[in-house]
Amino acid sequence: MFSGASNFAEGVDSVFLFIFTISFIFLFGLTGIMVWFVIRYNRKRHPKAVQIKDNTKLELAWTIIPLILVLFMFYYGYMAFAPTRVVPKDAMPVKVTGQMWSWSFEYPNGKKTTELRLPLNKPVKLLLYSPDVIHSFYIPAFRIKEDLVPGKENYMWFTPTLEGSFEILCAEYCGLSHAFMEAKVVVVQDTAFNRWLDEVVALTVEEAGLVVLKNNACTGCHSLDGKPLIGPTFKGLFGSKRVVVVNGKETTVVADSAYIERAILEPNKEVVKGFNPEIMRSYKDVLKANDIKSIVDYLELDSKAKK
């Protein structure tokens, strides 16, 4: 009867169908009564208007019946919601970071990805974190949605029940590129998941830097193909001259390794002309020295390759 890819899909769909059915009945029922009243009490049949009042039975009926229906809807909805907050002890924890404007995922063994890969029929607990603004983690096929609020610990859990690839969206408006804040959740068999989780992929210098950029949502604001986004493009950045604004004055700097490091740790100290300050946050407590070095190496190799 129901189609969904998690253990909560059937409950959510049942509640939706219940509320939809009641709303449907009321919509057409009340509309029908209104039409009947228009025909039954039109001016031709009743040229002289008569005030009708003080019908206690009718007033009690239209108060008590909707109250009972609303209480039923609340109860039915709560019974479907309550299990979503009781996490099984064997649920695998995965840290989910939502930041402008991408998702990243970190597994218990330290593996980081931009795609959520999960085992079939195994409970998963997602630890939700946002370093900037409110986001909302939403997987339509799983019928689950939960907010990521800066400074607040939040979580959600579920059990994937269907193999395949499913869309992840942000359901809370979070800025200019909100519509592009997408990712995928891929559900595979348990053995395939364990093999993937333990797999160590050797990355080149260029690939390592690009992974760091994507995992930290840098490519959501800085393009790789030369198109300006919220921030300046990464294409041809290393070694180029940039006009920046420092304390309200324009100056020209060379985008060397020192400049790139300053831009990462103190993004609002030297703002590239034409772009707004106070949008990028500092990554001082987020990126380690080797992560910054990987980014610098990537940008240097990328600039040399495209000259």
Summary of the structure (lengths in Angstrom):
residues: 307
radius of gyration: 27.7
end to end distance: 58.5
largest distance: 89.7
contacts: 851
relative contact order: 0.11
helix: 38%
strand: 22%
